[in-house]
Amino acid sequence: MKKKCPTCKGSGQVLGKCAMCNGTGKSNTGNVCQSCGGTGKFYKFCSTCGGTGEIEEDTEHWTGEMES
């Protein structure tokens, strides 16, 4: 039986740190990072459920709020 993924709360995505600017929101030249739009963060597929939003009832999971 499947249940809602507790890591992403069923959305299939988690908030991650932008790899291009290392979470600063700025490029090497000091301009706004084009990859994240200056937020320093972006959504990526949840690694617990593989982006489906569901896991098997007996699956162990990570319970943190943010993946990097």
trRosetta pair geometry for C-beta under 8 A, 3 or more apart (Angstrom, degrees):
i j d omega theta_ij theta_ji phi_ij phi_ji
1 56 7.4 105 72 -157 41 63
1 57 4.8 39 74 -38 88 126
2 54 4.3 28 174 171 125 125
2 55 6.7 154 -150 79 79 24
2 56 6.1 -60 -100 -99 63 39
2 57 7.0 -128 -101 -43 16 72
3 54 6.7 153 74 -152 24 80
3 55 6.4 -29 62 64 75 74
3 56 7.9 38 18 154 80 14
3 57 5.6 88 -11 -98 112 63
4 9 6.7 8 157 -169 119 39
4 10 4.1 -39 -152 -70 107 107
4 53 6.7 -36 -143 160 69 82
4 54 6.4 -60 -106 -104 31 65
5 8 5.0 23 98 42 123 89
5 9 7.1 -61 86 -13 74 11
5 10 6.0 159 40 -72 77 40
5 12 7.5 107 32 -81 142 46
5 46 6.1 116 134 124 156 158
5 48 5.5 139 -161 100 120 118
5 49 3.9 -80 -83 -42 146 137
5 52 7.5 124 -34 79 130 74
5 53 5.5 -138 13 -170 112 32
5 54 6.0 -128 -35 -88 87 11
5 55 5.0 98 -97 -18 78 101
5 61 7.0 163 -161 -124 76 149
6 9 7.0 23 -152 -79 31 53
6 48 7.8 -80 58 136 67 163
6 55 7.9 -57 7 24 75 133
6 61 5.5 133 53 96 104 153
6 63 6.4 -23 123 -111 120 80
7 14 6.4 -42 145 -78 99 130
7 46 5.5 140 98 -160 117 122
7 47 7.9 -73 128 57 162 66
7 48 4.1 130 15 10 148 150
7 49 7.0 -170 49 -10 113 96
7 61 5.4 -138 -39 178 104 119
7 62 5.6 50 -102 71 124 79
7 63 7.0 -119 -92 -102 71 32
7 64 7.6 19 -136 55 89 60
8 11 4.8 -120 156 53 102 82
8 12 5.8 166 124 -20 156 8
8 13 5.8 127 -149 56 130 29
8 14 5.2 -104 -95 -62 92 83
8 46 3.8 -86 -41 -75 135 146
8 48 6.9 -169 -10 48 95 114
8 49 6.4 -98 25 25 123 123
8 53 6.4 -101 91 -113 122 62
10 53 4.3 48 -167 -173 49 105
10 54 7.2 34 -123 -66 74 62
11 46 7.5 122 78 -34 76 127
11 53 6.0 173 53 -107 10 107
12 45 6.6 -38 160 -139 81 71
12 46 5.7 -137 -170 12 32 111
12 49 6.5 -100 -115 90 62 123
12 51 4.3 51 -176 -170 103 50
12 52 5.9 172 -109 52 108 9
12 53 4.1 -56 -53 -52 85 85
13 43 4.4 23 171 180 130 113
13 44 6.5 151 -152 75 82 22
13 45 6.3 -62 -104 -104 64 30
13 46 6.0 -133 -94 -35 9 86
13 51 7.0 35 -68 -126 62 77
14 43 7.0 154 76 -149 25 69
14 44 6.4 -30 62 64 75 74
14 45 7.9 12 20 122 82 19
14 46 4.9 102 -22 -97 102 76
14 47 7.7 -53 20 6 136 75
14 66 6.9 154 166 -135 104 39
14 67 4.9 67 111 13 139 110
15 41 5.5 3 -175 -180 100 125
15 42 7.6 156 -151 84 59 22
15 43 6.0 -45 -95 -95 52 64
15 65 7.7 -8 50 147 110 78
15 66 5.3 -49 84 -121 94 90
15 67 7.6 148 78 36 45 69
16 41 6.7 152 80 -158 37 73
16 42 5.9 -29 65 69 87 70
16 43 7.1 114 16 -133 85 17
16 44 4.6 2 3 11 137 119
16 66 7.0 148 -99 -175 38 82
16 67 5.2 -34 -96 86 93 81
16 68 5.8 141 -156 -113 79 36
17 22 7.1 5 154 -172 118 37
17 23 4.1 -36 -157 -73 109 109
17 40 6.7 -29 -148 157 73 81
17 41 6.2 -53 -108 -106 38 66
17 66 7.6 74 -38 161 83 119
17 68 4.3 14 15 -132 114 96
18 21 5.0 20 103 41 124 89
18 22 7.2 -45 88 4 76 11
18 23 5.8 156 42 -76 78 42
18 25 7.5 109 34 -79 144 46
18 33 6.2 105 138 132 157 157
18 35 5.6 137 -161 102 119 116
18 36 3.9 -75 -86 -44 145 140
18 39 7.4 127 -33 80 129 76
18 40 5.4 -133 17 -167 115 33
18 41 6.1 -109 -29 -73 88 13
18 42 5.5 89 -86 -8 80 105
19 22 7.3 22 -155 -77 29 48
19 35 7.7 -84 59 140 68 160
20 27 7.5 -33 145 -107 104 77
20 33 5.7 139 100 -163 114 119
20 34 7.7 -78 134 59 159 70
20 35 3.8 122 20 13 151 153
20 36 6.9 -173 50 -13 112 96
21 24 4.8 -118 154 51 102 83
21 25 5.9 170 122 -16 155 9
21 26 5.8 137 -153 58 129 36
21 27 6.3 -83 -97 -84 104 41
21 33 3.9 -77 -43 -87 139 145
21 35 6.8 -172 -13 50 95 115
21 36 6.4 -101 24 24 122 122
21 40 6.2 -101 90 -113 120 66
23 40 4.2 55 -170 -178 48 106
23 41 7.0 37 -127 -67 78 65
23 68 7.8 -28 -61 -133 129 117
24 33 7.4 127 79 -39 76 130
24 40 5.7 174 53 -107 11 113
25 32 6.9 -38 161 -142 81 66
25 33 5.6 -138 -171 10 31 114
25 36 6.5 -99 -113 89 60 121
25 38 4.3 49 -173 -169 103 50
25 39 5.9 176 -106 56 106 9
25 40 4.1 -59 -51 -50 83 89
26 30 5.7 -16 -178 -146 124 34
26 31 6.8 143 -156 72 75 27
26 32 6.7 -63 -110 -106 56 28
26 33 6.0 -122 -89 -39 3 88
26 38 7.3 39 -69 -125 54 74
27 30 6.9 -41 68 27 73 18
27 31 4.9 -4 35 61 116 81
27 32 7.2 27 -9 87 95 20
27 33 5.2 147 -57 -95 72 60
27 34 7.1 25 -66 -4 126 81
32 37 6.8 -6 163 -173 117 35
32 38 4.1 -43 -149 -69 102 109
33 36 5.0 20 99 41 124 89
33 37 7.1 -33 83 16 78 14
33 38 5.9 158 37 -75 78 42
33 40 7.4 107 28 -81 144 50
34 37 7.6 27 -155 -73 25 45
35 42 7.3 -72 143 -49 89 144
36 39 4.9 -117 153 51 105 83
36 40 5.9 151 114 -41 155 9
36 41 6.2 124 -158 51 134 28
36 42 5.2 -119 -112 -52 94 102
39 42 7.4 128 77 -62 119 61
44 67 7.2 -97 63 80 116 121
45 50 6.7 -5 162 -179 122 34
45 51 3.7 -43 -146 -71 109 110
46 49 5.0 26 96 40 122 89
46 50 7.2 -31 84 15 76 14
46 51 5.9 158 38 -75 75 42
46 53 7.6 107 30 -81 140 45
46 67 7.9 148 -130 -6 55 144
47 50 7.3 30 -151 -76 29 46
47 62 7.8 23 77 23 103 133
47 67 6.5 139 7 -126 115 162
48 55 6.4 -50 146 -72 96 134
48 59 7.6 122 178 139 91 128
48 61 4.8 46 -148 -138 135 98
48 62 6.0 -139 -76 31 117 88
49 52 4.9 -120 154 52 104 82
49 53 5.9 169 122 -18 157 9
49 54 6.0 128 -151 58 131 29
49 55 5.1 -108 -97 -61 92 86
55 59 4.1 -107 166 54 118 145
55 61 6.5 -156 -4 -70 176 124
56 59 4.6 112 58 -32 81 105
62 67 7.9 85 100 -84 147 102
64 67 7.3 123 88 -68 119 61
